[in-house]
Amino acid sequence: MPLITNALERMFGKSQNTPLAEMLFRLSDAAALSAKRLRETKCSDLERITEFEHTGDETEAQIHEILDNSFILRFDKSDVTHLAAELDDMLDGMRRVAKHVHMYGKVLSPLKPQALEFLDIIASMTTAVRDLVKMLSEKRLSQSRIKECVKRLAHSESIADRTLENAAIALIAEFNIPGKSAIEFSAWDKLFRLLEGITDSADHCGRLVLSMARKET
């Protein structure tokens, strides 16, 4: 096998599989760290969250550069592109959340219990995604480990869906009273939907990694 690998590298250049896996992990790590910061500060550190998002954009661009200049890769280029996009979507989503909270200020302070629950879910899911993406650097992917992690992500996503439903019910009950602010209702409703969107992206990341593992066997 090393002889074949060396021959291919002489023909097509050095393999970019390891750098690509490292870039994907860097992107997932930025998402996990951003989620941790988002939870710790209750969405109030827009500057730091934006820095994480910029790191994600730069890393995604580097991933595309590798893909554009590589002939043979371990994983399907389309799968890698979609995974990088979903990882970046998580970072974009967290920046949108922090920007939304910053823009509305006291209207969204303090955060409601459902928002805090979302932050816990997002922190957990992004950590799980990081663990999954790290597996892509292993010489042989373990489908059983990946399936178990994807199953946990799906469970967390179902909890996030229920949290969104409960938040909507609570908002309607709170604001379905004459004199209540429509702007405040809209601000909370959008915040909950932005938070839930991040969990969707995390769940999609898990499914993509599982698909990549299945195609390798």
Secondary structure, DSSP 8 states (H G I E B T S, - for coil): -HHHHHHHHHHH-S--HHHHHHHHHHHHHHHHHHHHHHHHTTT--HHHHHHHHHHHHHHHHHHHHHHHT-S--SS-HHHHHHHHHHHHHHHHHHHHHHHHHHHHGGGG-S--HHHHHHHHHHHHHHHHHHHHHHHTTSSS--HHHHHHHHHHHHHHHHHHHHHHHHHHHHHHHHH-STT--HHHHHHHHHHHHHHHHHHHHHHHHHHHHHHHHHHH-
